[in-house]
Amino acid sequence: MDDISGIKVYVFHYKNGSILKTDQIYQPIMAGNALHSGDSTITGDDTGENISEKNPFYSELTGIYWVWKNTSQDVTGTCHYRRFFTAQPEPFIYKLKRLLYIIVGLYKKRFGLIYTENTKLFTPKILNEQEINELLNKYDAILPQARKLKYTVETHYLRYHNIENLILLESILTEKCPEYLDAFQSVLNGKRLYANNMFIMKDEHYQEFMNWWFDLLFEFERRIDLNSYTNYQKRILGFMAERLLTIWFRKKQLNTIELPVIYFKRLKFE
């Protein structure tokens, strides 16, 4: 097995707070740092080429864009300060909790997510450099387990957002890359979605995806009035990014592996 040199997984934060002590490959980044008061103790996404000030609309995408434009490594990954990939088996007691999820109707909502406050137990289970090396010697990319939705992706979007956004996205795909329309319809008609804009990719595929992703996101932004989006809906570009990521991987059919995500409900340190 060949080791892959230069692995970095960027952990996006949104406010100052405690930082988990993880493998050295993890790099914390303050997303939207241009909008902070300058008191952040970690690297911000507002140096070099950046879109940091657009964070209310792009969410973690401002951090991802900064990483793309200002760093270079053989493998690039993204996660969140409370959401991390894991390749290790779920503890038995947590598997039992999944039976309860079925009873109370939360099984699909919690699929692929390990909800916990136990940082002592789960921090050592966060995906490490050796595990990434082993996986990327077999696969092109690492993704979170696709969420299982109660409704189709299209109906799910309609329930929580403005369906006109998807109509606009289809129009942009038709103009710029019509070869993705079949994947677009397949994703919308299905019930699986890659959430949270998380991935770990080899540079070859990463660069291709970044160029495609942000080209479409910037075009979408040009055609909407950002001022018309308020509160939760302000994160419109982040929502679009999740759908586009799912569409890209559906079209490309890369050799990928889906991993569970540890979701720390709160960070407790003992």
Secondary structure, 3 states (H helix, E strand, C coil): CCCCCCEEEEEEECCCCCCCCCCCCEEEEECCHHHCCCCCCCEECCCCCCCHHHHHHHCCHHHHHHHHHHCCCCEEEEEECCEEEECCCCCHHHHHHHHHHHHHCCHHHHCCEEEECCHHHHHHHECCHHHHHHHHCCCCEEEECCEECCCCHHHHHHHHCCCHHHHHHHHHHHHHCHHHHHHHHHHHHCCEECCCCCEEEEHHHHHHHHHHHHHHHHHHHHCCCHHHCCHHHHHHHHHHHHHHHHHHHHHHCCCEEEECEEEECCCCCC
